[in-house]
Amino acid sequence: MEYMADGPWNWCVAGRWEPDRVMGALAGALERPVHGMIPGADLLCDVYHAGGDFPTLVDVYVTPAGVAEETIASAVAVRLGAAVLLPDDTLNPSRYVLAEPDGSLRAVHVDEVETDDGPERRNVRPCTGADPACAAPAGCDRSRWKPGPTPERPAAA
């Protein structure tokens, strides 16, 4: 697997997880050794804690080329049995992709508050297109992760 330094993956995980457990899940998903912040290692991972509903923060540096971030986040969610939030493809600051413990992926909105210990994320809710957060200029309907249907807004045929 080829690695390149094209930016970190920044995730947060539901529940408080020890770094070794998170790095083990990531190593299993990538089928590659994962290291803490050790200079010279080919895949670096920093795991630390904040508050909120997703208190385990995960930063992965020197990310693999040719691997979709959401695919790996989904595999990590399955391995941990815990939901993982990762940024989506909009500039909407409240919108994320949620990788569920069953491996499914869906668009959600999250309330985020910056604290001295890092960002706290709470109140995860489905992105339906009707959430006030969907009205942000970086519209949810422009994402490849489309808002989910509701009884008021059925899915397009």
Secondary structure, 3 states (H helix, E strand, C coil): CCECCCCCEEEEECCCCCHHHHHHHHHHHHCCCCECCCCCCCCEEEEEECCECCCEEEEEECCECCCCHHHHHHHHHHHHCCCEEEECCCCCCCEEEEECCCCCEEEEEEEEEEECCEEEEEEEEECCCCCHHHHCCCCHHHCCCCCCCCCCCCCCC
